[in-house]
Amino acid sequence: MVTGNWWAEAGALGLTVLAIGATVAGFAALIGPPGVGLGALVMVLLGNPFSGVTSAPELLPRPVGTIGQLLPPGAGGSLLRSVAFFDGSAAGGAALTLTVWVALGLTAVLAGGRRRALATVPAPGTPEPALVG
């Protein structure tokens, strides 16, 4: 049970979910349906075990704990722990990590949408397809 400021905790959870969702959506926009699987692989099968949320990232082997804090599940857990129990102390690094993931994910969504839109526009001088019927 978390006992800190409700708004800070809700913000930490919301930023974490946004980072994960934006990343998965970005993968899907760039590479199609397999991107959802890639996003799930990175976030669930790699991010959750490497996060150290159930104990502490310092208790994991050296590179694993560090990698976990660079992924949204680990950064989100650290951010929630910081705002819930320590009044936001040391929350900046985790918040920055999540914000970078949000920015990268949303940029990938925009790039994938733009690429798809450009692929559907006919080249100049191309005749319109004839309607049959």
Backbone hydrogen bonds in HBPLUS format (Angstrom, degrees):
<---DONOR---> <-ACCEPTOR-->    atom                        ^
c    i                          cat <-CA-CA->   ^        H-A-AA   ^      H-
h    n   atom  resd res      DA  || num        DHA   H-A  angle D-A-AA Bond
n    s   type  num  typ     dist DA aas  dist angle  dist       angle   num
A0009-GLU N   A0005-ASN O   3.01 MM   4  6.25 161.0  2.05 155.5 161.1     1
A0010-ALA N   A0006-TRP O   2.84 MM   4  6.04 159.6  1.88 152.4 158.6     2
A0011-GLY N   A0007-TRP O   2.89 MM   4  6.01 153.4  1.96 142.1 149.6     3
A0012-ALA N   A0008-ALA O   2.93 MM   4  6.15 153.0  2.00 144.0 151.2     4
A0013-LEU N   A0009-GLU O   2.95 MM   4  6.19 164.0  1.98 151.8 155.7     5
A0014-GLY N   A0010-ALA O   2.82 MM   4  5.93 158.1  1.87 146.1 153.2     6
A0015-LEU N   A0011-GLY O   2.88 MM   4  5.99 160.3  1.92 147.3 152.3     7
A0016-THR N   A0012-ALA O   3.04 MM   4  6.20 152.9  2.11 142.2 149.8     8
A0017-VAL N   A0013-LEU O   2.96 MM   4  6.20 165.3  1.98 153.1 156.4     9
A0018-LEU N   A0014-GLY O   2.88 MM   4  6.03 157.8  1.93 147.8 154.6    10
A0019-ALA N   A0015-LEU O   2.93 MM   4  6.07 154.7  1.99 143.7 150.1    11
A0020-ILE N   A0016-THR O   3.07 MM   4  6.33 163.3  2.09 152.3 156.1    12
A0021-GLY N   A0017-VAL O   2.82 MM   4  5.92 169.1  1.83 153.0 156.8    13
A0022-ALA N   A0018-LEU O   2.81 MM   4  5.74 162.4  1.84 146.8 152.3    14
A0023-THR N   A0019-ALA O   3.14 MM   4  6.12 153.5  2.21 137.3 144.4    15
A0024-VAL N   A0020-ILE O   3.03 MM   4  6.27 166.2  2.05 154.2 157.5    16
A0025-ALA N   A0021-GLY O   2.90 MM   4  6.00 163.1  1.93 149.3 154.8    17
A0026-GLY N   A0022-ALA O   2.82 MM   4  5.89 147.0  1.93 139.3 148.8    18
A0027-PHE N   A0023-THR O   2.94 MM   4  6.23 159.1  1.98 150.9 155.7    19
A0028-ALA N   A0024-VAL O   2.98 MM   4  6.22 159.2  2.02 147.4 153.5    20
A0029-ALA N   A0025-ALA O   2.85 MM   4  6.05 150.5  1.94 144.8 152.9    21
A0030-LEU N   A0026-GLY O   2.99 MM   4  6.16 150.1  2.08 146.7 154.2    22
A0031-ILE N   A0027-PHE O   2.93 MM   4  6.01 170.5  1.93 156.8 159.4    23
A0032-GLY N   A0028-ALA O   2.78 MM   4  4.56 131.2  2.02 126.6 131.9    24
A0035-GLY N   A0032-GLY O   2.78 MM   3  5.53 153.1  1.85 125.5 134.2    25
A0036-VAL N   A0033-PRO O   3.09 MM   3  5.63 146.9  2.20 114.7 122.1    26
A0038-LEU N   A0034-PRO O   2.95 MM   4  6.30 154.4  2.01 148.0 155.8    27
A0039-GLY N   A0035-GLY O   2.83 MM   4  5.97 158.2  1.88 143.3 149.4    28
A0040-ALA N   A0036-VAL O   2.92 MM   4  6.16 156.9  1.97 146.5 152.8    29
A0041-LEU N   A0037-GLY O   2.86 MM   4  6.05 154.9  1.92 145.5 152.9    30
A0042-VAL N   A0038-LEU O   2.92 MM   4  6.18 164.9  1.94 154.1 157.1    31
A0043-MET N   A0039-GLY O   2.89 MM   4  5.98 171.9  1.89 153.7 156.4    32
A0044-VAL N   A0040-ALA O   2.83 MM   4  5.41 154.4  1.89 138.6 147.3    33
A0046-LEU N   A0041-LEU O   3.11 MM   5  6.44 121.0  2.47 150.6 166.3    34
A0047-GLY N   A0042-VAL O   2.79 MM   5  5.98 143.1  1.93 142.2 154.6    35
A0048-ASN N   A0043-MET O   3.15 MM   5  6.52 125.4  2.46 134.4 147.4    36
A0050-PHE N   A0046-LEU O   3.23 MM   4  6.14 153.2  2.31 145.2 153.1    37
A0051-SER N   A0047-GLY O   3.00 MM   4  5.77 115.6  2.43 139.3 152.6    38
A0051-SER N   A0048-ASN O   3.24 MM   3  5.19 152.0  2.32 100.6 108.9    39
A0055-SER N   A0052-GLY O   3.33 MM   3  5.52 145.4  2.46 101.2 110.6    40
A0059-LEU N   A0056-ALA O   3.04 MM   3  5.55 157.9  2.09 115.1 121.7    41
A0060-LEU N   A0057-PRO O   3.23 MM   3  5.50 163.7  2.26 108.0 112.9    42
A0065-GLY N   A0061-PRO O   3.13 MM   4  6.21 166.1  2.15 171.9 176.2    43
A0067-ILE N   A0063-PRO O   2.95 MM   4  6.07 163.3  1.97 149.8 154.7    44
A0068-GLY N   A0064-VAL O   2.90 MM   4  6.02 159.9  1.94 149.0 155.2    45
A0069-GLN N   A0065-GLY O   3.20 MM   4  6.38 141.8  2.35 137.0 145.1    46
A0070-LEU N   A0067-ILE O   3.00 MM   3  5.20 145.8  2.11 105.0 115.7    47
A0071-LEU N   A0068-GLY O   3.32 MM   3  5.33 160.0  2.37 100.2 106.1    48
A0075-ALA N   A0071-LEU O   3.02 MM   4  6.17 173.6  2.02 164.4 166.5    49
A0076-GLY N   A0072-PRO O   2.77 MM   4  5.64 156.8  1.82 147.7 154.6    50
A0077-GLY N   A0073-PRO O   3.02 MM   4  6.12 153.5  2.10 138.1 144.9    51
A0078-SER N   A0074-GLY O   2.99 MM   4  6.22 159.1  2.03 148.6 154.3    52
A0079-LEU N   A0075-ALA O   2.87 MM   4  6.03 155.6  1.93 146.2 153.4    53
A0080-LEU N   A0076-GLY O   2.92 MM   4  6.09 163.8  1.95 148.6 152.9    54
A0081-ARG N   A0077-GLY O   2.94 MM   4  6.08 160.3  1.98 145.2 151.1    55
A0082-SER N   A0078-SER O   2.91 MM   4  6.06 152.9  1.98 143.7 151.2    56
A0083-VAL N   A0079-LEU O   2.98 MM   4  6.27 164.0  2.01 155.5 158.4    57
A0084-ALA N   A0080-LEU O   2.86 MM   4  5.81 152.5  1.94 149.0 157.0    58
A0085-PHE N   A0081-ARG O   3.08 MM   4  5.82 162.6  2.11 141.2 145.7    59
A0086-PHE N   A0082-SER O   3.07 MM   4  5.01 140.7  2.23 121.2 131.8    60
A0088-GLY N   A0082-SER O   2.86 MM   6  4.84 157.6  1.91 125.9 123.4    61
A0089-SER N   A0086-PHE O   3.03 MM   3  5.54 166.9  2.04 121.7 126.0    62
A0091-ALA N   A0088-GLY O   3.21 MM   3  5.27 141.1  2.37 135.6 126.7    63
A0095-ALA N   A0091-ALA O   2.96 MM   4  6.08 161.7  2.00 156.7 162.7    64
A0096-LEU N   A0092-GLY O   2.88 MM   4  5.99 155.4  1.94 147.4 154.3    65
A0097-THR N   A0093-GLY O   2.96 MM   4  6.16 158.1  2.01 145.5 151.4    66
A0098-LEU N   A0094-ALA O   3.01 MM   4  6.25 164.4  2.03 150.5 154.0    67
A0099-THR N   A0095-ALA O   2.94 MM   4  6.09 154.3  2.00 144.2 151.8    68
A0100-VAL N   A0096-LEU O   2.94 MM   4  6.17 153.4  2.01 150.6 157.0    69
A0101-TRP N   A0097-THR O   3.11 MM   4  6.42 157.1  2.16 147.5 153.4    70
A0102-VAL N   A0098-LEU O   2.93 MM   4  6.22 153.9  1.99 148.6 156.0    71
A0103-ALA N   A0099-THR O   2.92 MM   4  6.14 165.3  1.94 149.7 153.4    72
A0104-LEU N   A0100-VAL O   2.89 MM   4  6.08 165.0  1.91 153.2 157.3    73
A0105-GLY N   A0101-TRP O   2.88 MM   4  5.93 161.3  1.92 145.8 151.6    74
A0106-LEU N   A0102-VAL O   2.91 MM   4  6.05 168.5  1.92 156.6 159.4    75
A0107-THR N   A0103-ALA O   2.94 MM   4  5.99 150.5  2.03 142.4 151.1    76
A0108-ALA N   A0104-LEU O   2.95 MM   4  6.14 151.9  2.03 144.0 151.4    77
A0109-VAL N   A0105-GLY O   2.98 MM   4  6.30 148.9  2.08 143.6 152.4    78
A0110-LEU N   A0106-LEU O   2.99 MM   4  6.24 162.6  2.02 147.4 151.2    79
A0111-ALA N   A0107-THR O   2.86 MM   4  6.05 159.6  1.90 149.2 155.5    80
A0112-GLY N   A0108-ALA O   2.85 MM   4  5.93 160.4  1.89 147.2 152.5    81
A0113-GLY N   A0109-VAL O   2.96 MM   4  6.12 156.2  2.02 147.1 153.8    82
A0114-ARG N   A0110-LEU O   2.89 MM   4  6.04 156.7  1.94 147.1 153.7    83
A0115-ARG N   A0111-ALA O   2.91 MM   4  6.05 160.6  1.95 147.0 152.6    84
A0116-ARG N   A0112-GLY O   3.02 MM   4  6.15 154.8  2.08 141.1 148.0    85
A0117-ALA N   A0113-GLY O   2.93 MM   4  6.12 154.1  2.00 144.9 152.0    86
A0118-LEU N   A0114-ARG O   2.90 MM   4  6.12 158.8  1.94 152.1 157.5    87
A0119-ALA N   A0115-ARG O   3.02 MM   4  6.17 142.9  2.16 140.4 150.2    88
A0120-THR N   A0117-ALA O   3.28 MM   3  5.38 139.1  2.46  97.1 107.7    89
A0126-THR N   A0123-ALA O   3.12 MM   3  5.66 154.6  2.18 140.4 140.0    90
